[in-house]
């Protein structure tokens, strides 16, 4: 298949989920005995656990300081409120009561009120998260954003990451996300990782697009067939085999972000070779394209470095990446070809439920079992029991 460095081919990773220590902490917060979580439940759970366990200030130092009585954003609050004060009506995201207070009082008074409200509610929440969760989520954290809106941006990326890896798959959305209000269920893979029966390598290399969480009708750019962490290692492995050894960071990131199918791998690597030899690693003259592509390693780099799968060196203000022996060995344990959500097996679309059933049937077949009672199957499998209405059978 034909690969090209084109901005239109780019997809995006949840780049806010860059801390491996936070990723592992949030996973340990999950209750493996419960059925499913909604996104809102996960957002509240993760915030409460980080605050109660004194992780919030470590993972999110800026908002943690803003919740203190000496925040770091006084100037930003002041400037934003000055521009809003000139308006005739409250901007989107600002509640009417705060806007009315702003119109009647000095900017400094409004800033003091916001700082006081933040500090007071955070202190109350820390002492009793269950009682004050809704209050702090409704808090006007910024002039045009509640704390719920601010926190949702970060946790959304971690929730997506957990879903894309298969730890918290969203089985409820169906093909093309036709069923709204998806719920997340801890998979067998997720339970194995939580119980330390799998490594981080086992998890991140399974991260793939397309998947059941993304609405492909709304976001057609994700209708692709790639495993980002896997193809990063594959490209670096090819560089090692061809004697290049390392690939410049922006060039590597651009290649990963513009690959829409793993069958483009060889062609993509040829473009890397050409770009190195003929263009001195300059894959584009578009500064915005280069900047956007460079962000692609924000998520991939820390996880691969944490597991010792790659090495990063710096030369003349540029970063270069190389696969390690551990990275090469990790590739040996991954299948070269995989099925992606939405692919077809004959006339049937491959969905998470179909995948689960096929894997379950394969296990039964290996044990010489040829007959299945549908009702018993649903009752005995927590995934099916939580998501299938038996009246439909």
DRENDO-1510 file (C-alpha; in Angstrom, 1 decimal, always signed):
<recs>
REC; n; res; u; v; w
REC; 1; UNK; +0.0; +0.0; +0.0 .
REC; 2; UNK; +1.1; +3.6; -0.7 .
REC; 3; UNK; +2.3; +5.7; +2.2 .
REC; 4; UNK; +2.8; +9.5; +2.2 .
REC; 5; UNK; +3.7; +12.3; +4.6 .
REC; 6; UNK; +0.4; +14.1; +4.4 .
REC; 7; UNK; -1.3; +16.1; +7.2 .
REC; 8; UNK; -4.7; +14.8; +6.0 .
REC; 9; UNK; -3.6; +11.2; +6.9 .
REC; 10; UNK; -2.8; +12.1; +10.5 .
REC; 11; UNK; -4.7; +10.7; +13.5 .
REC; 12; UNK; -4.2; +11.7; +17.1 .
REC; 13; UNK; -3.2; +9.9; +20.4 .
REC; 14; UNK; -4.5; +10.8; +23.9 .
REC; 15; UNK; -1.3; +12.8; +24.7 .
REC; 16; UNK; -2.5; +13.9; +28.2 .
REC; 17; UNK; -2.0; +10.3; +29.3 .
REC; 18; UNK; +1.8; +10.6; +29.3 .
REC; 19; UNK; +2.6; +9.6; +32.9 .
REC; 20; UNK; +3.3; +5.9; +33.3 .
REC; 21; UNK; +3.1; +6.2; +37.0 .
REC; 22; UNK; -0.3; +7.8; +36.9 .
REC; 23; UNK; -1.5; +5.2; +34.3 .
REC; 24; UNK; -0.5; +2.4; +36.7 .
REC; 25; UNK; -2.0; +4.2; +39.7 .
REC; 26; UNK; -5.4; +4.7; +38.0 .
REC; 27; UNK; -5.5; +1.0; +37.0 .
REC; 28; UNK; -5.0; +0.0; +40.6 .
REC; 29; UNK; -8.0; +2.2; +41.6 .
REC; 30; UNK; -10.4; +0.0; +39.6 .
REC; 31; UNK; -12.6; -2.5; +41.4 .
REC; 32; UNK; -12.3; -5.8; +39.5 .
REC; 33; UNK; -15.4; -7.2; +41.3 .
REC; 34; UNK; -17.9; -4.7; +39.8 .
REC; 35; UNK; -19.6; -4.9; +36.5 .
REC; 36; UNK; -19.1; -1.7; +34.5 .
REC; 37; UNK; -18.1; +1.9; +34.9 .
REC; 38; UNK; -19.4; +5.0; +33.1 .
REC; 39; UNK; -17.0; +7.7; +32.0 .
REC; 40; UNK; -18.4; +10.0; +34.7 .
REC; 41; UNK; -17.9; +7.4; +37.4 .
REC; 42; UNK; -14.3; +6.9; +36.3 .
REC; 43; UNK; -13.7; +10.7; +36.3 .
REC; 44; UNK; -15.0; +11.0; +39.9 .
REC; 45; UNK; -13.2; +7.8; +41.1 .
REC; 46; UNK; -9.8; +8.9; +39.6 .
REC; 47; UNK; -10.0; +12.4; +41.1 .
REC; 48; UNK; -11.0; +11.2; +44.6 .
REC; 49; UNK; -8.3; +8.5; +44.7 .
REC; 50; UNK; -5.5; +10.8; +43.6 .
REC; 51; UNK; -6.5; +13.4; +46.2 .
REC; 52; UNK; -7.0; +11.0; +49.1 .
REC; 53; UNK; -3.8; +9.2; +48.3 .
REC; 54; UNK; -1.8; +12.4; +47.9 .
REC; 55; UNK; -1.0; +11.7; +44.3 .
REC; 56; UNK; -2.8; +14.7; +42.8 .
REC; 57; UNK; -0.1; +17.2; +43.6 .
REC; 58; UNK; +2.5; +14.8; +42.1 .
REC; 59; UNK; +0.6; +14.1; +38.9 .
REC; 60; UNK; -0.9; +17.6; +38.5 .
REC; 61; UNK; +1.2; +20.2; +40.2 .
REC; 62; UNK; -0.3; +23.2; +38.5 .
REC; 63; UNK; -4.0; +22.6; +39.4 .
REC; 64; UNK; -2.9; +21.4; +42.8 .
REC; 65; UNK; -1.3; +24.8; +43.4 .
REC; 66; UNK; -4.3; +26.6; +42.0 .
REC; 67; UNK; -6.4; +24.9; +44.7 .
REC; 68; UNK; -4.2; +26.4; +47.4 .
REC; 69; UNK; -4.5; +29.9; +48.9 .
REC; 70; UNK; -1.5; +31.0; +46.8 .
REC; 71; UNK; -2.4; +29.9; +43.2 .
REC; 72; UNK; -0.1; +30.4; +40.2 .
REC; 73; UNK; -2.8; +31.7; +37.9 .
REC; 74; UNK; -3.7; +35.1; +39.5 .
REC; 75; UNK; -2.6; +37.0; +36.4 .
REC; 76; UNK; -4.4; +34.8; +34.0 .
REC; 77; UNK; -7.6; +35.0; +36.0 .
REC; 78; UNK; -7.3; +38.8; +36.1 .
REC; 79; UNK; -6.7; +39.2; +32.4 .
REC; 80; UNK; -9.6; +36.9; +31.5 .
REC; 81; UNK; -12.0; +38.6; +33.9 .
REC; 82; UNK; -11.1; +42.0; +32.5 .
REC; 83; UNK; -12.1; +41.0; +29.0 .
REC; 84; UNK; -15.3; +39.3; +30.2 .
REC; 85; UNK; -16.4; +42.3; +32.3 .
REC; 86; UNK; -16.8; +44.3; +29.1 .
REC; 87; UNK; -19.4; +41.9; +27.8 .
REC; 88; UNK; -23.2; +42.3; +28.0 .
REC; 89; UNK; -23.9; +38.7; +28.8 .
REC; 90; UNK; -22.0; +35.8; +30.4 .
REC; 91; UNK; -19.8; +33.8; +28.0 .
REC; 92; UNK; -20.3; +30.1; +27.5 .
REC; 93; UNK; -18.9; +28.3; +30.5 .
REC; 94; UNK; -19.4; +31.0; +33.1 .
REC; 95; UNK; -22.3; +30.7; +35.5 .
REC; 96; UNK; -24.7; +33.7; +35.7 .
REC; 97; UNK; -24.1; +34.3; +39.4 .
REC; 98; UNK; -20.4; +34.8; +38.9 .
REC; 99; UNK; -21.0; +37.1; +35.9 .
REC; 100; UNK; -23.4; +39.2; +37.9 .
REC; 101; UNK; -20.8; +39.4; +40.7 .
REC; 102; UNK; -18.2; +40.4; +38.2 .
REC; 103; UNK; -20.3; +43.3; +36.8 .
REC; 104; UNK; -21.0; +44.7; +40.3 .
REC; 105; UNK; -17.5; +44.3; +41.8 .
REC; 106; UNK; -13.8; +45.1; +41.2 .
REC; 107; UNK; -11.8; +42.5; +39.3 .
REC; 108; UNK; -9.5; +42.0; +42.3 .
REC; 109; UNK; -12.6; +41.1; +44.4 .
REC; 110; UNK; -13.8; +38.5; +41.9 .
REC; 111; UNK; -10.3; +37.0; +41.7 .
REC; 112; UNK; -10.2; +36.7; +45.5 .
REC; 113; UNK; -13.6; +35.1; +45.5 .
REC; 114; UNK; -12.6; +32.5; +43.0 .
REC; 115; UNK; -9.4; +31.7; +44.8 .
REC; 116; UNK; -11.2; +31.4; +48.1 .
REC; 117; UNK; -14.0; +29.2; +46.7 .
REC; 118; UNK; -11.4; +26.9; +45.1 .
REC; 119; UNK; -9.3; +26.5; +48.3 .
REC; 120; UNK; -12.4; +26.1; +50.5 .
REC; 121; UNK; -14.0; +23.4; +48.4 .
REC; 122; UNK; -10.8; +21.5; +47.8 .
REC; 123; UNK; -10.2; +21.4; +51.5 .
REC; 124; UNK; -13.8; +20.2; +52.1 .
REC; 125; UNK; -13.5; +17.6; +49.3 .
REC; 126; UNK; -10.2; +16.2; +50.7 .
REC; 127; UNK; -11.8; +15.7; +54.1 .
REC; 128; UNK; -14.9; +14.0; +52.6 .
REC; 129; UNK; -14.8; +13.1; +48.9 .
REC; 130; UNK; -18.1; +11.3; +48.9 .
REC; 131; UNK; -20.0; +14.3; +50.3 .
REC; 132; UNK; -18.4; +17.0; +48.2 .
REC; 133; UNK; -17.7; +15.4; +44.8 .
REC; 134; UNK; -20.6; +17.1; +43.0 .
REC; 135; UNK; -19.8; +20.5; +44.7 .
REC; 136; UNK; -16.1; +20.6; +43.5 .
REC; 137; UNK; -17.0; +19.3; +40.1 .
REC; 138; UNK; -19.5; +22.2; +39.7 .
REC; 139; UNK; -16.9; +24.7; +41.0 .
REC; 140; UNK; -16.0; +27.6; +38.6 .
REC; 141; UNK; -12.3; +26.7; +38.4 .
REC; 142; UNK; -11.6; +29.1; +35.6 .
REC; 143; UNK; -13.7; +32.0; +34.4 .
REC; 144; UNK; -15.2; +29.9; +31.6 .
REC; 145; UNK; -14.6; +26.4; +32.8 .
REC; 146; UNK; -15.8; +24.3; +35.8 .
REC; 147; UNK; -13.4; +21.9; +37.5 .
REC; 148; UNK; -15.5; +19.1; +36.0 .
REC; 149; UNK; -14.7; +20.4; +32.5 .
REC; 150; UNK; -11.0; +20.8; +33.3 .
REC; 151; UNK; -10.6; +17.4; +34.9 .
REC; 152; UNK; -12.5; +15.7; +32.1 .
REC; 153; UNK; -9.9; +16.7; +29.5 .
REC; 154; UNK; -7.2; +14.9; +31.4 .
REC; 155; UNK; -9.1; +11.8; +32.5 .
REC; 156; UNK; -10.7; +11.4; +29.1 .
REC; 157; UNK; -7.3; +10.7; +27.7 .
REC; 158; UNK; -6.5; +8.1; +30.3 .
REC; 159; UNK; -9.9; +6.5; +29.9 .
REC; 160; UNK; -9.4; +6.3; +26.2 .
REC; 161; UNK; -5.9; +4.9; +26.6 .
REC; 162; UNK; -7.2; +2.2; +29.0 .
REC; 163; UNK; -10.0; +1.3; +26.5 .
REC; 164; UNK; -7.6; +1.3; +23.5 .
REC; 165; UNK; -5.3; -1.1; +25.3 .
REC; 166; UNK; -8.1; -3.5; +26.1 .
REC; 167; UNK; -8.0; -3.0; +29.8 .
REC; 168; UNK; -11.3; -1.1; +30.0 .
REC; 169; UNK; -13.0; -1.8; +26.6 .
REC; 170; UNK; -16.2; -0.1; +25.7 .
REC; 171; UNK; -18.3; -3.1; +24.7 .
REC; 172; UNK; -21.6; -1.2; +24.8 .
REC; 173; UNK; -21.2; +1.1; +21.8 .
REC; 174; UNK; -21.6; -1.4; +19.0 .
REC; 175; UNK; -20.4; -1.0; +15.4 .
REC; 176; UNK; -19.9; +2.7; +14.5 .
REC; 177; UNK; -21.0; +3.7; +18.0 .
REC; 178; UNK; -24.7; +3.5; +17.2 .
REC; 179; UNK; -25.5; +2.8; +20.9 .
REC; 180; UNK; -24.8; +6.0; +22.9 .
REC; 181; UNK; -23.8; +6.2; +26.5 .
REC; 182; UNK; -21.1; +3.6; +26.4 .
REC; 183; UNK; -19.9; +1.8; +29.5 .
REC; 184; UNK; -16.5; +0.4; +30.3 .
REC; 185; UNK; -15.9; -3.1; +31.6 .
REC; 186; UNK; -12.7; -4.4; +33.1 .
REC; 187; UNK; -11.6; -7.1; +30.7 .
REC; 188; UNK; -9.8; -10.4; +31.5 .
REC; 189; UNK; -6.7; -8.7; +30.2 .
REC; 190; UNK; -7.3; -5.8; +32.6 .
REC; 191; UNK; -7.7; -8.1; +35.6 .
REC; 192; UNK; -4.5; -9.9; +34.6 .
REC; 193; UNK; -2.6; -6.6; +34.5 .
REC; 194; UNK; -4.0; -5.4; +37.8 .
REC; 195; UNK; -3.0; -8.7; +39.4 .
REC; 196; UNK; +0.5; -8.4; +37.9 .
REC; 197; UNK; +0.1; -11.4; +35.6 .
REC; 198; UNK; +0.9; -9.3; +32.6 .
REC; 199; UNK; +3.5; -6.6; +32.0 .
REC; 200; UNK; +3.1; -3.1; +30.6 .
REC; 201; UNK; +4.6; -4.4; +27.4 .
REC; 202; UNK; +1.8; -6.9; +27.0 .
REC; 203; UNK; -0.7; -4.1; +27.3 .
REC; 204; UNK; +0.7; -1.2; +25.3 .
REC; 205; UNK; +1.5; -3.3; +22.2 .
REC; 206; UNK; -2.2; -4.2; +22.0 .
REC; 207; UNK; -3.2; -0.6; +21.7 .
REC; 208; UNK; -4.8; -0.2; +18.2 .
REC; 209; UNK; -7.0; +1.8; +15.9 .
REC; 210; UNK; -9.7; +1.3; +14.8 .
REC; 211; UNK; -11.5; +0.2; +18.0 .
REC; 212; UNK; -15.0; +0.0; +19.5 .
REC; 213; UNK; -14.7; +3.2; +21.5 .
REC; 214; UNK; -14.4; +5.6; +18.6 .
REC; 215; UNK; -17.4; +6.7; +16.6 .
REC; 216; UNK; -16.2; +6.0; +13.0 .
REC; 217; UNK; -19.0; +7.9; +11.4 .
REC; 218; UNK; -18.2; +11.0; +13.4 .
REC; 219; UNK; -14.4; +10.6; +13.3 .
REC; 220; UNK; -13.6; +8.8; +9.9 .
REC; 221; UNK; -9.9; +9.7; +10.4 .
REC; 222; UNK; -9.7; +6.8; +12.9 .
REC; 223; UNK; -10.9; +4.3; +10.4 .
REC; 224; UNK; -7.4; +2.9; +10.1 .
REC; 225; UNK; -5.6; -0.3; +10.9 .
REC; 226; UNK; -2.6; +0.4; +13.0 .
REC; 227; UNK; -1.0; -0.4; +16.4 .
REC; 228; UNK; +1.0; +2.8; +17.2 .
REC; 229; UNK; +3.4; +1.3; +19.8 .
REC; 230; UNK; +3.9; -1.8; +17.7 .
REC; 231; UNK; +4.7; +0.0; +14.4 .
REC; 232; UNK; +7.0; +2.4; +16.3 .
REC; 233; UNK; +9.1; -0.7; +17.3 .
REC; 234; UNK; +8.8; -2.2; +13.8 .
REC; 235; UNK; +10.1; +1.0; +12.2 .
REC; 236; UNK; +13.0; +1.1; +14.6 .
REC; 237; UNK; +13.7; -2.6; +14.1 .
REC; 238; UNK; +13.9; -2.0; +10.3 .
REC; 239; UNK; +16.3; +0.9; +10.9 .
REC; 240; UNK; +18.4; -1.5; +13.0 .
REC; 241; UNK; +18.4; -4.2; +10.3 .
REC; 242; UNK; +19.3; -1.7; +7.6 .
REC; 243; UNK; +22.3; -0.3; +9.5 .
REC; 244; UNK; +20.8; +3.1; +10.2 .
REC; 245; UNK; +20.5; +2.4; +13.9 .
REC; 246; UNK; +18.4; +5.4; +14.8 .
REC; 247; UNK; +15.7; +7.6; +13.5 .
REC; 248; UNK; +15.3; +11.4; +14.2 .
REC; 249; UNK; +12.3; +12.0; +16.5 .
REC; 250; UNK; +10.1; +14.3; +14.3 .
REC; 251; UNK; +10.6; +12.0; +11.3 .
REC; 252; UNK; +9.7; +8.9; +13.3 .
REC; 253; UNK; +6.6; +10.7; +14.8 .
REC; 254; UNK; +5.5; +11.9; +11.4 .
REC; 255; UNK; +5.8; +8.4; +9.9 .
REC; 256; UNK; +3.7; +6.8; +12.7 .
REC; 257; UNK; +1.1; +9.5; +12.6 .
REC; 258; UNK; +0.6; +9.3; +8.8 .
REC; 259; UNK; +0.5; +5.5; +8.6 .
REC; 260; UNK; -3.1; +4.4; +8.0 .
REC; 261; UNK; -2.5; +0.7; +7.6 .
REC; 262; UNK; +0.2; -1.7; +8.9 .
REC; 263; UNK; +0.5; -3.0; +5.3 .
REC; 264; UNK; +2.1; +0.4; +4.5 .
REC; 265; UNK; +5.1; -0.4; +6.8 .
REC; 266; UNK; +7.7; -1.3; +4.1 .
REC; 267; UNK; +6.7; +1.6; +1.9 .
REC; 268; UNK; +6.8; +4.0; +5.0 .
REC; 269; UNK; +10.3; +2.8; +5.8 .
REC; 270; UNK; +11.4; +3.4; +2.2 .
REC; 271; UNK; +10.1; +7.0; +2.7 .
REC; 272; UNK; +12.2; +7.3; +5.8 .
REC; 273; UNK; +15.3; +6.1; +4.0 .
REC; 274; UNK; +14.7; +8.6; +1.2 .
REC; 275; UNK; +14.0; +11.4; +3.6 .
REC; 276; UNK; +17.2; +10.7; +5.5 .
REC; 277; UNK; +19.4; +10.4; +2.4 .
REC; 278; UNK; +17.9; +13.1; +0.2 .
REC; 279; UNK; +16.2; +15.6; +2.5 .
REC; 280; UNK; +18.3; +15.5; +5.7 .
REC; 281; UNK; +15.3; +14.2; +7.7 .
REC; 282; UNK; +13.1; +17.2; +6.5 .
REC; 283; UNK; +9.8; +15.4; +5.6 .
REC; 284; UNK; +7.9; +18.7; +5.2 .
REC; 285; UNK; +8.4; +22.4; +4.9 .
REC; 286; UNK; +5.1; +23.0; +6.7 .
REC; 287; UNK; +6.0; +24.2; +10.2 .
REC; 288; UNK; +2.6; +23.5; +11.7 .
REC; 289; UNK; +2.6; +19.9; +10.2 .
REC; 290; UNK; +6.0; +19.3; +11.7 .
REC; 291; UNK; +5.0; +20.6; +15.1 .
REC; 292; UNK; +1.8; +18.6; +15.2 .
REC; 293; UNK; +3.6; +15.4; +14.1 .
REC; 294; UNK; +6.2; +16.0; +16.8 .
REC; 295; UNK; +3.5; +15.8; +19.5 .
REC; 296; UNK; +2.8; +12.2; +18.4 .
REC; 297; UNK; +5.7; +10.9; +20.5 .
REC; 298; UNK; +4.4; +12.5; +23.7 .
REC; 299; UNK; +2.5; +9.4; +24.5 .
REC; 300; UNK; +4.6; +6.7; +22.9 .
REC; 301; UNK; +8.0; +7.8; +24.1 .
REC; 302; UNK; +7.6; +7.5; +28.0 .
REC; 303; UNK; +6.0; +4.1; +27.8 .
REC; 304; UNK; +8.5; +2.6; +25.5 .
REC; 305; UNK; +11.4; +4.1; +27.5 .
REC; 306; UNK; +9.9; +3.0; +30.8 .
REC; 307; UNK; +10.0; -0.6; +29.6 .
REC; 308; UNK; +13.4; -0.3; +28.1 .
REC; 309; UNK; +12.2; -1.0; +24.6 .
REC; 310; UNK; +13.9; +2.0; +23.0 .
REC; 311; UNK; +16.8; +4.4; +23.7 .
REC; 312; UNK; +16.7; +8.1; +23.2 .
REC; 313; UNK; +19.8; +10.2; +22.5 .
REC; 314; UNK; +20.3; +13.9; +21.8 .
REC; 315; UNK; +22.5; +15.4; +19.1 .
REC; 316; UNK; +22.6; +19.0; +18.0 .
REC; 317; UNK; +19.2; +19.8; +19.6 .
REC; 318; UNK; +17.5; +16.8; +18.0 .
REC; 319; UNK; +16.4; +13.6; +19.6 .
REC; 320; UNK; +17.1; +10.3; +18.0 .
REC; 321; UNK; +15.5; +6.9; +18.8 .
REC; 322; UNK; +16.8; +3.4; +18.6 .
REC; 323; UNK; +15.3; +0.0; +19.4 .
REC; 324; UNK; +16.9; -2.1; +22.1 .
REC; 325; UNK; +17.4; -5.8; +22.3 .
REC; 326; UNK; +14.5; -5.9; +24.7 .
REC; 327; UNK; +12.4; -4.1; +22.1 .
REC; 328; UNK; +13.4; -6.6; +19.4 .
REC; 329; UNK; +12.4; -9.5; +21.7 .
REC; 330; UNK; +9.0; -7.8; +22.5 .
REC; 331; UNK; +8.2; -7.8; +18.8 .
REC; 332; UNK; +8.7; -11.6; +18.6 .
REC; 333; UNK; +5.8; -12.1; +21.0 .
REC; 334; UNK; +3.3; -10.0; +19.0 .
REC; 335; UNK; +1.4; -11.3; +16.0 .
REC; 336; UNK; +2.3; -9.8; +12.6 .
REC; 337; UNK; -1.3; -9.7; +11.5 .
REC; 338; UNK; -4.3; -8.8; +13.7 .
REC; 339; UNK; -8.0; -8.3; +13.2 .
REC; 340; UNK; -9.4; -4.8; +13.8 .
REC; 341; UNK; -12.8; -3.6; +15.0 .
REC; 342; UNK; -15.1; -3.3; +12.0 .
REC; 343; UNK; -13.2; -5.8; +9.8 .
REC; 344; UNK; -15.5; -8.4; +8.3 .
REC; 345; UNK; -15.3; -12.2; +8.8 .
REC; 346; UNK; -17.4; -13.3; +5.8 .
REC; 347; UNK; -20.7; -11.4; +6.2 .
REC; 348; UNK; -20.2; -10.6; +9.9 .
REC; 349; UNK; -18.6; -7.4; +11.2 .
REC; 350; UNK; -15.9; -8.0; +13.8 .
REC; 351; UNK; -17.0; -6.3; +17.0 .
REC; 352; UNK; -15.7; -6.8; +20.6 .
REC; 353; UNK; -18.6; -9.1; +21.4 .
REC; 354; UNK; -17.9; -11.2; +18.3 .
REC; 355; UNK; -14.2; -11.3; +19.2 .
REC; 356; UNK; -15.0; -12.4; +22.8 .
REC; 357; UNK; -17.3; -15.1; +21.6 .
REC; 358; UNK; -14.9; -16.5; +19.0 .
REC; 359; UNK; -12.1; -16.6; +21.6 .
REC; 360; UNK; -14.5; -18.4; +24.0 .
REC; 361; UNK; -15.6; -20.9; +21.4 .
REC; 362; UNK; -12.0; -21.6; +20.5 .
REC; 363; UNK; -11.2; -22.4; +24.1 .
REC; 364; UNK; -14.2; -24.7; +24.3 .
REC; 365; UNK; -13.2; -26.4; +21.1 .
REC; 366; UNK; -9.7; -27.1; +22.5 .
REC; 367; UNK; -11.4; -28.8; +25.5 .
REC; 368; UNK; -13.4; -30.9; +23.1 .
REC; 369; UNK; -16.8; -29.3; +23.9 .
REC; 370; UNK; -19.1; -29.0; +20.9 .
REC; 371; UNK; -22.4; -27.8; +22.4 .
REC; 372; UNK; -23.3; -24.6; +24.1 .
REC; 373; UNK; -26.3; -23.5; +26.1 .
REC; 374; UNK; -26.9; -19.8; +25.4 .
REC; 375; UNK; -28.5; -19.0; +28.8 .
REC; 376; UNK; -25.7; -20.8; +30.7 .
REC; 377; UNK; -23.1; -19.0; +28.6 .
REC; 378; UNK; -24.6; -15.6; +29.4 .
REC; 379; UNK; -24.9; -16.3; +33.1 .
REC; 380; UNK; -21.4; -17.7; +33.5 .
REC; 381; UNK; -19.6; -14.9; +31.6 .
REC; 382; UNK; -19.7; -11.6; +33.4 .
REC; 383; UNK; -19.1; -9.6; +30.2 .
REC; 384; UNK; -22.1; -11.1; +28.5 .
REC; 385; UNK; -24.3; -11.0; +31.6 .
REC; 386; UNK; -23.7; -7.2; +32.0 .
REC; 387; UNK; -24.3; -6.2; +28.4 .
REC; 388; UNK; -26.8; -8.6; +26.9 .
REC; 389; UNK; -30.6; -8.4; +27.4 .
REC; 390; UNK; -31.7; -12.0; +27.6 .
REC; 391; UNK; -35.1; -11.1; +26.3 .
REC; 392; UNK; -33.4; -10.5; +22.9 .
REC; 393; UNK; -32.3; -14.2; +22.7 .
</recs>
